Amino acid sequence: MKIRPLHDRVVVRRSEEETTTAGGIVLPGSAAEKPNRGEVVAVGPGRTLNNGDVQAPSVKVGDKVLFGQYAGSNTVKIDGDELLIMQESEIYGVLED
C-alpha cells in the first residue's frame, strides 16, 4: 500500500531506537528515548500560499531528516511499518554526509 500526503505534509519512517548509550550501558525498551531522526517516505505537493501559489517542499523522498521529540504526533501503521505524518515545518533540517 502507498500513502500520498496532502498539502505540506511529510511521511517519515523513524530510525531504529538506540539500545545502548555511548558509555555502553544497555537500555531496556521502556527507558530508551524515541529517535528524532528518520527517512522521508512520501512528500505532499506543497503549501498553498495566500495568493494561491503552491510553495514546493524543501525535502524529498529519501532525505534523512532531524525533527523534534513531539513532532509527528500522528502515527499510522502501513504494511507493518509505523510511520509519522508531520508538517514540513516540524522538520528541523536535512542530514547530509
N, C-alpha and C positions, 0 to 999 in steps of 0.2 A: 504494500500500500504506500502511496506517496501523499505528501502533505504540501499544499501550496498556501503559504501565509498571505494575508491581505495587508494592504497599505504598507506601513513601515515596520511590520513585524518580522522577526527573525527567529528561526528554529535552530536551537543549539543542542548538540549532544555533549553532555558534561563529561569531562575527563575522568578517568578512574580515580578512586579515592586513594590517598597515601595511607599505607598501613603501618609505616614506621616513621619515626621522627628522624631529624638529621643526626641525632645522637645515637640512633639505633634502637630506640625503645619501640616495641611493638604495641600498637594501639588497637583496642577492641573496636568493633564496628560502631558502637554507640558513642565512643569518645572521639572518633575521627571526624574532623570538620569536612563538610562537603567542599569539593574543589571549586574554585571560582574561575576555572578555565574550561574551555570547550572548543568544539569544532562546529562551524556553521554548516547546517544540513540543507537549509532552504531559506530563501530571502524573498520578501514581498516586492512589489513593483516600486514602492517608494511612498514618501509622504506627500499628500496633496497640500499645496500652499494656498494662502488666502486668495491669490489671483487665479487659481485653477490649474496652475502648472504642477507637474509632478517632479519632486526632487528625488533623483536616483539615490539608492542606498550606497553607503560608503564601504560596506562589506560585501563579500561574495561567497558563494559556496566553497567550502574547503579551507577558509581562513580559520586560523587559531586565534581565539579572542579571549579577552580578560573582562570579567564582569563582576558586579558587586555580589555580596553574600546573599542578599534578598532579591536580586534581580530574577526575573523569570519565575515569578511565583505560580505561574500557570504551567503545570506539567501534564503531559499526556503520554500514554504508552501506545506505541505503534510497532507492530511486529516484534514485541518483546523488548524494544528499546524505550527507555524513559527519556523523553525529550522536553526541553524547556522552550516555552514560547515567550519572547520578550520583545519590547520595542527596541529599535535600533539605538535610541538614546540611552538605554540601560547598559550598553556596551561601553567599557572604558577605553579599549584600544585593541589593535590587532597585533599579535605577537609575531615578530619576524625573526628569521635565523640570522 
